[in-house]
Amino acid sequence: MTTRSLSPGLTSRVDTRFSLSGTHSTASRTHAPRALEPPAYVKNYDSQLSHLDSWLAIIALVGKVASRSGGNGVLDRVTEVQNRFRLLRVQLAKALTEEYAREYEMVLGGRAAIAVDMLVRNLFERSADIGFLSTDSSVRAYMENSEGEVNIQQHLARYVAKYSVYDDVMLLDLEGKLRTSLKFPEGNTFQDDALLQTLPHLNAGYIEYFASTPLAPHQQRALLFIAPIYQAESTQRLGYLALSFQLNEEVRGIFEELADGAFELALLDSNSKVVVSSLPQLALNESLSQVGTSGVGVIVLQGKPYACRQVAGSPYQGYAGLGWRCLALTELSNGALRKQNVNPPSTEAELVKGELSNIRHQAAMIAQQLNLAVINGHIISVRHKALELVPVLHQIREIGSLTDQVFEESIATLSQGMSLTAIADVTMRAFSMVSIMDRNLYERANDVRWWALDERIRRQLLPASKGDEQARQELSAVIHAINTLYTVYTTILVFDQQGIIVAVSDNNAARLVGTQVPESLPLAACLTIDSDQGYVVSAFTKSELYANGGTYVYCAPVVDFTNHAVIGGIATVFDATPEFRQILADNLPTTDVQLPLPFALFVDAEGRLISSTLPDISLPLLLDNGYEDVLSLRNGERCFKQLEYEGNRYLTAMVASTGYREYKRNDHYRNDVIAITCLPIT
């Protein structure tokens, strides 16, 4: 359980832990991992080289016994070259094995990191939700008088209809007992004794509570965000609000997106115990504390070996959650690293560099030196008429040729694997970027619709539009408090039926009050929405509300529930520049190399540049003759290309957005975005 301030990332955090064991858990088992062994192809090539080494030694020995003294110098030279060959053989096996392990580290570690970071970013949004809803006037009114006019069930249902990541909203009394919830409208006597010990010590913050709890009997373990509810403008506590996050559903959705049919994933708690798994062999609460934590390891599950890598979540804007971890696995026998549905680059040899490239060069040199020794041997055999040396030299030449061929094939085999892995890596990075973007904007669509239902905004909008200064000030105070919690917006605006701005959340934007909303804001579409589930979004374009920078503005109507008339609307100005650039940067590999750097960008289907980590990039110049093909990508379609930009060559992946939950899928909003990731070929 984590106790936090309601302003994520701005204050210190106090962690306490509840035991996760209980009647829901299985007997905890500890798996003993082992190191990743060299693959079969490495063993096969090493066996071939070992055989050639032995055969060369035998041939050289036979030659020395049978030949006259003139040939011994040549055969001594062959032995010297053979000693170099043996050292090189050891280096090759080691390098091939290390590269093989790096492939698994890249593919498994990358998937695990993306999965857990997606979850952390999602939960970060929840930390703002709990702060806002705990100050909701309808919630406060119900906690003060449950027999009043507030239809709390309808109110909470509207909330969950927008924030579909929650499966329940609970209101608890001061003793921690359930007064009402969506699942138990009449309340009950459920009480969580462990939680009750903590609640009295919760002041202005919130807690994340992950445990088996009678408050959520439908779940084996619930993840609850809990905050105190206070009387307006008072320190008198009325009770507590608990938001029940659909952890299992969310995590399984992430796993489905990342599995690609060849991988398995498991969410682990801070103690590396299984919370959710796509692999049935990993039972709930199973201990995996030593599995894949320091590098790729191997565990055996029901007789099958799996390569695995465990990664801890990275904090996001100061928020780290409950220390979630993710384990990515793939069965070693299924050849997952060789089953990518793409063609390897035609210049795959360019991906082989460093030690392997040096080994390949040395192997060619050894073959040349053996060939030179054979030529010298033939000269000596003619000079000394040592005909018995000729068949020996023929065998040496053949062995040298075969040795060079085995080195070449072994490195070429790995080269193809490295190419496929590089493509998988760059594609997964692009997928992560656009997926996180969809998840981020899903929250933006939710926020504006919910705030439009705030009773304080609905009550004060009409008077404020008629010049009531006190109403305008109250509106400004409400949206200012919201903006303080939801820092991804530069400004929140409230406007009337004519599109005149009556309140702003940012005092620095007070000049906007009394002015018409910009033409880029879809005013007419907003004011004609006939459902509180509806919203509209501006095109991504330059906006005077965003210092003439490019952004999205989300809008929703404000409705007077007494006569169901639209009396105005609310608009949120998304802080697009840093938010999108951070998404791109977070999913690029870190490197100490100065140039060329990897880069990434978001574009829409019309070719508009939304964000880029590379300043002043020219999209047509980057994509060249593939421009139209890339912009035609839709609904998760992806492609891979090798591109050249400003004299540098890149492995490049393009992935189109798919939406998230109902967002951009069945909510009548369409906005096709394509993430482009470019990793340099050096």
N, C-alpha and C positions, 0 to 999 in steps of 0.2 A: 504494500500500500504506500502511496506517495502523497504527502501533504504539500500543497503548493499555494502560493498566492494566486489571486485571480488574474494577475497580469503575467502571462507566460514569459519565462525567460528573464524577468526583471528582478526577481528576488531569490534568496537562497531556498534550498529544498531540504526537507527533513524526511528521511526514509525510515519506515518501520516495516517489518515483514510479518505476515501471517502464515502459518503453516498451511500448505496446500494439500496435506494428506487428509484423509477422511473416508467416509463410506463410499465416495464416488471413485476413489483411486484404485488402481490395480497394485499388486505387489510390485515394488520398485526393483528393477533389475539393472545392473550395471554392465554395459558392454565393454569388452576389452578390445580396443582398436589395435590395428597393426599398421605397419608402414606400407605404402603403396609400392608394390613390386614392379620390376621392369616388365614391360608388355611382351607378349609372345614374339612380336616381330624383332624386338631387340635381342631376345634370347636366340632366335633363329639366325639372325645375321652374325651374332657373336659365335654361334656354333659353326657356321660356315667359315668364318675367319680363323677359328681355332683349328679346323680341319686343314685349311690351306697352310697355316703356320706349321703344323706337324708334317704335312707332306713336303713342304719346302725344306724343312730340316733334314728329312730322310733323303731327299734328292741331293742336297748339298753334301751330306755324309757319304752317300754312294759315289758321288763324283770325286770326292777327295780320295777315296780308297782306290777307285778305278783309274783315275787320270795320272798322267805323268806330272812331274814337278812344275811344269809350266802352267798348269791349270789351277794350282792351289791358290795363287794370288787372287784370281778371279772369284773362286769359291769363298775365300776369306772375305772378300768384299760383299758377296751375297749374304754372308752371315752377319756382317755389320749392319747391312740394310734391314735384315730380318729383325735384329734387336730393336731398331727404330720402329719397325712395323708392330712389334709386340706392345711397345709403349703406346703407340697410336691406337691400337685396338682397345686397350684399357680406357684411353681417353674417349674414344668413340662410344663405348658402352655407357660410360658415365654421363657423357653429354646427351646422348639419346634419352637416357632415363630421366635426366633433369628436365629436358625439354618436354618430355611426356608428362612429368609431374606438373610443370608450369601450365600445360594445356588444361589439366584438370583444375588447377588452382584458378585459372582465368574463368573457366566455364562454370564450375561449381561455386567458387567464391563470389563471382559476379552475380549469379542468380540469387544466392542467399542474401547478399548485401542489398540488392534491389528489393527483394521481398520484404525484408525487415524495415528498410527505410520507407517504403510505401506505407507500412503500418504506422510507423512513428509519425510520419507527416499527417496521416489521418487522425491519429489520436491528439496531435497538437491542436487541430481544429476543435476537438471536443473540449479542450481546456478553456477555450473561449466561450463555447456554447453554455457550459455550466454556469459561467459567470453571468451571462446575460439573462438566461431563463430564471435564475434564482432571484433576480430583481424584477421579474415581470409583474406588472400590477395586478393582472388577473390571478396569478398564483398567490400573490400576497393577500388579495381579497379573500380568496378561498381559505387560506390558512387562518385568517382572522375570523371568518364567519362562513363555515361550510354550507350554511343554509341560505346564503345570500343569492344575488342574482347571477352569479358567475356559473356558467355551465362548464365546469372544469374538465369533464370528460371530452366534450367537444373541442375545448381549447387545446388539450394535450394531444388529441387525435390530429388536429390540424398541424401541430408541431411535427409529429412523427411522419405525417404525410409528406412533409417537405424534407426533413432530415431522416431519410429512410435507413440510416445506419443504426438507429435505435429500435429496439423491440419493445421497450416499455419506458414509461416515465412514472416515477413514484414520488409521492409526498409523504414524508414521515413526521410524526409528532416529536416533541422534545425528548421523549423516552425512546425514540428510534423505532416505534411501532408504525406499521403501515396504515395511513389514513385513507388513502385511495391511490389507485394506479389504473393504467389502461387495462391491465389483465385482471385486477381485483378492484373494481369500482367501489365496492362497499367496504373496502379495507379488510383487515383481519388482525389477528393477534400475533402475527409473525414477528419475531424479534431475534436479532443477531447479537448475541452477547459479546462476541469479540468486537464487532463494530461499535456497540454501545459504549465500550470502554474508551473509544477514541473520539466519538462525536462531541462530547462536552469540551474537548480541548481544541476543537476546530473553530478558529475565529473568522477572519475575513477571507480565508483561502478555501481550497477544495481538496478532496482526497480522491485518489484512484484506489479503488478497493477491488482486489481480485481474489476471490475465494468461493468456496461452496457456502451458500447463504440461504436461509429460509425465505428471504425476501424475493428470491428468484428461484422457486422450487422447480421450474421448468428447465433449468440449466444445471449441468454438473458443476461448472464454475462460472460465475458471472463477473463481468468487468463493469463496475459501477463508478461513475463520476458523481461525487456527492458534495454539496455545498450547503451552508446554512441559509435560511430565509429570514430576513429581518423586516421589521415593520418599516415603512417608508420614513426616511429622515429620522431614524431612531436606532438605538442599539439593542432594542428588545427583540429577542429571537423568537420566531414563530414556529420553527420546525426545520426540516431539511428537504432538499430536492435531490433525487437520485436519477441519473440518466443511465439506462442499461444499454450498453453498446453491444451490437451483434458481432462479437469477436469471431466466433467460428465461421459465420457466413462470410464476413469480410475476408478473413484469411484464406478460406477455401477459394474464394474468387480470385485472389492474388495468385494462389498456387496454380489454378487452372490456366491463367494467362501466361505463367512462366514455365510451365512444365514441358511444353513442346513435345509431349508424348514420349520423352526419353528420360525425364528427370522426376524425382520425388522431392518433396519439401516438408519440413516439420517446423512449426513454431515452438520455441522453447522459452521457459521463463528464465529469470535471472540466475536460477540454480541449475540451468540446463536440463530441466525436466519437461517432458513432452506436454504441450497444451493442445495443439491441433496437428494432425499429420495426414498427408495424402497416402501414406504407406500403412496398410493395416497391421503390418508386423511391428510397428512402433506403437505401443499401447500408451494410453493416457497416464501421465505421471512417471513414465519410464525415464530413468536417469541416463543422460548422455554427457556427463560432465567432462569426460576425457576424449570425446569423439570429435576429431577434426578441428580442435581448437587452435593448435599451433601450426597447422598445415593440413594438406590432404591426407586422410587416413583411410583405412579399410575396416569395415565391420562386416560380420557375417550374420545374416538374418534368415532363419529357417533354411540354413545350408547354402544361401546365395551370398556371394561377396559383393559389397557395395562400396564404391569410392564415395567419400563424404567430406564436406567442409562446413564448419560451423563459424558463423560470423555474428558479432554483436551489432546492435543497431547504433547508428550515429545520432547524436543529439541534433535537433533541428530548432534553430533560433532559441537555444538554451533549454529546450524541452527534451528530456531523455526518457520519459515514461517510467515503466517499471523494470527496465533493464532487459527488454525482449531480445531474443536471439533467434537465428534461423539456421537450420541444418539443411543443406542441399545434398542429395544423393543420386547416384546412378549405378545401375547394376553393371559390374565390370564385363560381364559376358555379352552385353547388348551393343557394345561398340558405339555408345552414344556420341562420342566425339567424332565419329566418322559418318554420322547419319544426318548431316545437315542437308537440307533441301536446296542447296545452291551449288553452282559450279565453281570450282576453285579458280583463282585468277590464273591467266595464261602465263604470267610472269611469276609463278609461285616461288622460283628460286631466289627472287629478291627478298623473300621473307626470311631466308636462312642467312644468318649473320653471326658475328661473334665467334665463339669457339668452334661451332659446327662448320662455319665457312673456312676457318683455319684448318680444321681436320681434313676437310675435303681437299684443300690445296696440298696439304702434306701427303695425303694418300696418292694424289697424282704425281707428286715428286718422287715418292717411293717407287711407283710403277715405272717412272722414267729411269730411275737409277738402276732398277733391276734390268730394264731393257738395255741400258748402257753397259751393264756388266755382261749381259749376254753377247752384245756386239763385240766387246773386248775379248770375250771368251772364244768367239768364232775366229777372231784374228789370231789368237794364241793357238787354237787347235790347228789352224792351217800352217802357222809358222813351225809348230813342233810336231805336226802330223799326228796330233792326238785325236784321232777319230772317235775314240770312246767318249770324249767330252761332248760331242755334238748332241746326242739324245738328252743328256743331262741339261744342256743349255736350252734345248727346246722345251723341256718340262718347266724350267725356271721361268722362261718367257710366258708360258701359258699360265703358270701360277700367278705371276705378276699381273697379267691381264685380268684374271679372275678376281684377284684381290682388289684391284682398282674398281672393277665392276660391282663387287659386293659393297664397298664403301659408298660408291655412287648411288646404288639402289637403296641402301639403308638411309642415307641422308635425304634422298628424293622422297622416300616413303614418309619420313617425318616432315619434310617440306610441305607435302600435300596436307598432312594433318594440321600443321601450323597454319596453312592458308585457310582451311575450313574453320579452325578455331578462331582465327582473326576475324573472319566474316561473321561468325556467330557472336563474337564479342562486340563488334561495331554495331551489328543489328540489334543486339539486346540493349545496348546503350541508347540507341535511337528509340526503341520501343519504350524503355523506361521513361525517357524524357516526355514523350507525347502522352503516355499513360498518366504520369504525375500531373501533367498539365490539365488533362481531363478531370482528374480528381480534384484539383485545385479549383477549377472553374465550376464544378458541380457545387462546391460549397458556396460560391458567389451567387449562383442561382437560388440556392436555398435561403441565404441570408436576407436578400432583398425582399423575398416573398414573406418571410416570417416577420420582419420588422414592420412591414406594411400592415400587419395585423395587431401591432402593439396598441393597446387601448389608449395609452397616453397620447400617441400620435393621432389616432382617429378622433379623439376627443378635442384636441387643440388645433387641428389643421384648419377647420372651417373658420373659427374665430380669428386665427392668425392671418388667414387670407383676407379678412375684412378689416385688418389693421390693428387687432388687439395685440399690443406690445407684450403684455404678460404671457399670453398664449404663445407668441413667437419665441419668447425667452425660454419657456418651458420646453417647447419643441427642440430648440437648439441645445438645451441641457440634456435632453433624452438622447439625441443622436450623437452629441459629443461623448456621452458616457459609452455609447455603443462603439464609436470609433476608437475609443481608448482601449477597448478589449480586442477589437478586430483591426489590427494595425496594417492589414494588407490594403486598406483603402486610404487614399489621400483625403477624400472628402465624401460626406454623405449629405444629400440634398433632399429637402421636402418642397414640393411645388403644388400649386393649386390647379383647378380645372382648366385655367387658361395657360398653364405652363409658366406661371410667374413663381420664381423661387421665393419661399417665405421663411426658410430657415436653413442654416448650414452647420455642419459639425465643427468646422475649423474657423476659429476667429479671424485667421489671416485671409479667409475667403468671404468675410462679411460683406464686401463690396457687391457680391453676387445677389444679395437679398434685394428683391424688388425688380430684378432683371428677368428677361425671358430665358428659358432654358435654351441651349444651343440647338441649331437645326440638326446636328448629328445625333441628338438624343431622340429616339423614336417615340415622340410624345403622343401622337394620335393612336398608334398601336397600343401604347400603354393604357390610355384612358378608355379604350373600348374592350379591354379584357373583362370577361364575365365570370371568372372563377378565381378563387384565391390561390389556385395552383398555377395560374398563368404568370408569365413574366416575359419581358422582351429585352433584347441585348442590341446595343449599337454595333455597327460594323467596326472592325479594328481600324481606327483612323485617328488622325491628329485631332485633339480636342482642346479647346480653350479651358476646359475644366481641368486639364492635365498639363498646363503650361505648354500647350501645342505639341505635346508628345503623343505617340500612338498608344491607345488603350481601349479597353472595353468599358462601357457604361451599362450597368444592369438596372432595370426599372421594373416596378410593380405598382399597381393601383392601390390607393387607400380607399376603403369602402366604409360608408356609414351603415352599420348593421341595422339601424332602426328602420331605414327605408331602402337599403341595399343600393344606394346611389354612390357612384364614384365621385369623390370630392377632391381628388388630387392624386398625387403619387409620390413615391420615394425613389431616389436614384443613388447608386453607389459608384464611385469612381475608383476603379481597380488600379493599384500601383504597379502597372504592368512592367515597367522597365527593369527594376531590380528583381521582381518576383520571377519573371520568365528567364532572365539572365542567370539567376541563381539555380533554377531547375536545370538549365543546360550545363552550367559549370559543374554542378554536383555530380553529374553523370559522365563527365569526361575523365580520362585517366590523369593522374598527377604525374608530372615528369620534371626532372632536373635539367633536361636538355633545353637549350635556349630556342633553337629554331630547327625545323619548323614545328610549331605548336599544334596540337589537335584543336579542332574547333567544331562548333555545332550551331544550328540555327532552326528556328521555327518559321515556316511560310504557310500561307493559306492557299486554297485552290485557285485563287486568281493571281497568284504569284507575288502577293504583298509580303514583304519581309516583316515578320512580327518581332523577332528578337534574334540576336546573334552574339556569340562571344568574340567574333572577329570584326573589328570596326570597318565600316565602309566596304563591306563585301558586295560584290556584284553577282546577283543570282544567275542571270543569263550567262555570264562569263564562266561561272563555276560549273553550271550544268551543261553548257555548250549545246550539242545537238540532242541531248536527253531531256531538255527543258520541259517539253510537252508531256513526255512519258511520266516524269516525276509528279507534275501537277495533276495528273489524272488519277493518281493513287487514291483509293477510298476504302473505308471500313476495315482498317487493319492491314491492308495490302502493303507489301514491302518489296523493295528491290535493292540490289547491290551493284555498285559500279566502281571502277577505278577511274579517278579523275585527276586532272592536273590543274593546279591553280597557282598562279604567280610563280611558275617554275618549280613547284614542288608537287610530288605525287602522293595521292591519298587513297586509302581504302575507305569507301563511303557507303553508308546505308541510309535508306529513306524508308520511313514507316509512317503510315497514315493513322489518324486518330480513330478510335472506335466508340468513344463516349464512356460513361461510367454509370452503372445502375440505370436509372431512367433518363439521366442527363444525356442529351443528344441521341437518344435511342427511341424513346416513345413519348417525349414531351414536346414534340412539334418544333424543336429548335435544331437547326442544322448549321454546323460550322466545321468544315473539313480543314484540319490542320495537319501538316506533314513535318515531322522532325527529320533533320538531315545531320548525320554525324560523320565527321571526316577525321580519320586517324592517319598520320603521316607514314609513308613507306620510306624508311631511312636506310 
